[in-house]
Amino acid sequence: MMRCGLCNSRTEVREMKYHKSGEYLLCSACHEKQVPGAKVIAQKPAVPSPKRQERLSYRCRNCSYSFSRNKDHPVNACPYCGRDGISLVEGSMAQHLIDRAF
């Protein structure tokens, strides 16, 4: 919610329009008074992003480049040097120690 620059009423951000000077925002009612006949079209709410897929970490045995990919994405070669010899990184040593402690 934002406040209109003229009437000070609280209005949803997606319904705000700039004043003709471009210096501040107006609610739809004040914008209608400023520009008669103008339509304020409410924007559609944002679509929630898709669920993140599980990622696996890899390391190249040739150039030591570390990268990650989605679990379903096959990895055949290093994206940096292009050679074979990719190792799956199981987890960091710190995480391994934490898991072992509990």
C-alpha positions, 0 to 999 in steps of 0.5 A: 500500500502507498499513499496518494501524492494528492489526497493522501489515501492509501492505495495498492501499488499496482493501481498507482499512476504517475502525476503528469509532471512525473514527480509523484504517484496518484491513486486512480481517483486523482488520476481520473481527475487529472486525465479525464477518461483515462482508464487505470488497468489493474495489473494481474498479481505475480505468478508464483515461481515454480518449485525449485528442483533439487540440484547436484554439485559437481567438480571437474577432476581436470580443471577443478571447476565447481558447478551445479545442475538440476538433478534431472539434467545430465552432465557429460563434460565440464562446462568450463574446459569441455573434458570428461572427468566429472565427480559428484560432490556429495557435500561439504566437509562441514556438513559432513561433520555436522551430520556425524555429530547428531 
